[in-house]
Amino acid sequence: MALNVSVVSADSEVWAGTASQIVAKTVEGEIGILGGHEPLLALLAQGEVRVTTADGEKITVDAEGGFLSVDHDTVTIVAGRAAIAA
């Protein structure tokens, strides 16, 4: 199952698309999200959000603060600051 993902910062959309996997750093530790994941709301810690797109491309976003929400294979990541890593 594919995940519909949106990564936004306080002032812009950083990345949106379809992914097979998300790995993010939360205040309680690192979490992995796959299709069919149960609903979840987590606070983001400063660190990387790693996205594996549906076609296998790896995207890394540096995020600071905010939250991650999972509901019906839709993942929304809202960070105070976020940018695609160089």
C-alpha positions as CSV (number, residue, x, y, z in Angstrom):
1,M,0.0,0.0,0.0
2,A,1.2,3.5,-0.9
3,L,1.3,6.4,1.5
4,N,0.1,9.9,0.5
5,V,2.6,12.2,2.1
6,S,2.8,15.9,2.7
7,V,5.8,17.6,4.4
8,V,5.2,21.3,5.2
9,S,7.1,23.9,7.2
10,A,5.6,27.0,8.8
11,D,5.9,28.9,5.5
12,S,5.8,26.5,2.6
13,E,5.2,22.9,1.3
14,V,8.6,21.1,1.3
15,W,7.6,17.8,-0.4
16,A,4.4,16.0,-1.3
17,G,3.9,12.7,-3.1
18,T,3.5,9.0,-2.8
19,A,5.8,6.9,-0.6
20,S,6.3,3.3,0.4
21,Q,8.0,4.2,3.7
22,I,8.6,7.1,6.1
23,V,11.1,7.1,9.0
24,A,11.0,10.1,11.3
25,K,12.6,11.1,14.6
26,T,10.0,11.8,17.3
27,V,10.5,12.9,20.9
28,E,10.0,9.3,21.9
29,G,12.4,7.9,19.4
30,E,12.6,6.9,15.7
31,I,9.4,5.7,14.1
32,G,8.8,3.9,10.8
33,I,5.6,4.2,8.9
34,L,4.4,1.7,6.2
35,G,1.1,1.4,4.4
36,G,-1.7,0.2,6.7
37,H,-0.2,1.9,9.8
38,E,-2.6,2.5,12.6
39,P,-3.7,6.2,13.2
40,L,-0.9,8.1,15.0
41,L,-0.1,11.6,16.2
42,A,3.5,12.2,17.3
43,L,5.7,15.2,18.2
44,L,8.7,15.6,16.0
45,A,12.2,16.0,17.4
46,Q,14.9,17.9,15.6
47,G,16.4,15.5,13.0
48,E,15.8,13.8,9.7
49,V,12.6,12.6,8.1
50,R,13.5,9.9,5.5
51,V,11.1,9.3,2.7
52,T,11.3,6.3,0.3
53,T,9.1,7.2,-2.6
54,A,6.9,4.7,-4.4
55,D,9.5,4.3,-7.1
56,G,12.4,3.8,-4.6
57,E,13.9,7.3,-4.6
58,K,15.3,8.4,-1.2
59,I,14.5,11.9,0.0
60,T,15.8,13.3,3.3
61,V,14.2,16.3,4.9
62,D,15.8,18.1,7.9
63,A,13.0,19.0,10.3
64,E,12.8,20.8,13.5
65,G,9.8,20.7,15.8
66,G,6.2,20.1,14.9
67,F,4.2,16.9,14.5
68,L,3.6,13.8,12.4
69,S,0.1,12.5,11.8
70,V,-1.0,9.2,10.2
71,D,-4.6,8.5,9.2
72,H,-5.8,6.1,6.5
73,D,-2.5,5.9,4.6
74,T,-2.1,9.7,4.7
75,V,0.9,11.0,6.4
76,T,1.1,14.7,7.2
77,I,4.3,16.2,8.7
78,V,4.1,19.8,9.9
79,A,7.4,21.2,11.1
80,G,8.4,24.6,12.4
81,R,11.3,24.5,10.0
82,A,11.9,22.0,7.3
83,A,14.1,21.8,4.2
84,I,15.2,19.0,1.8
85,A,18.8,18.0,2.9
86,A,21.5,18.7,0.4
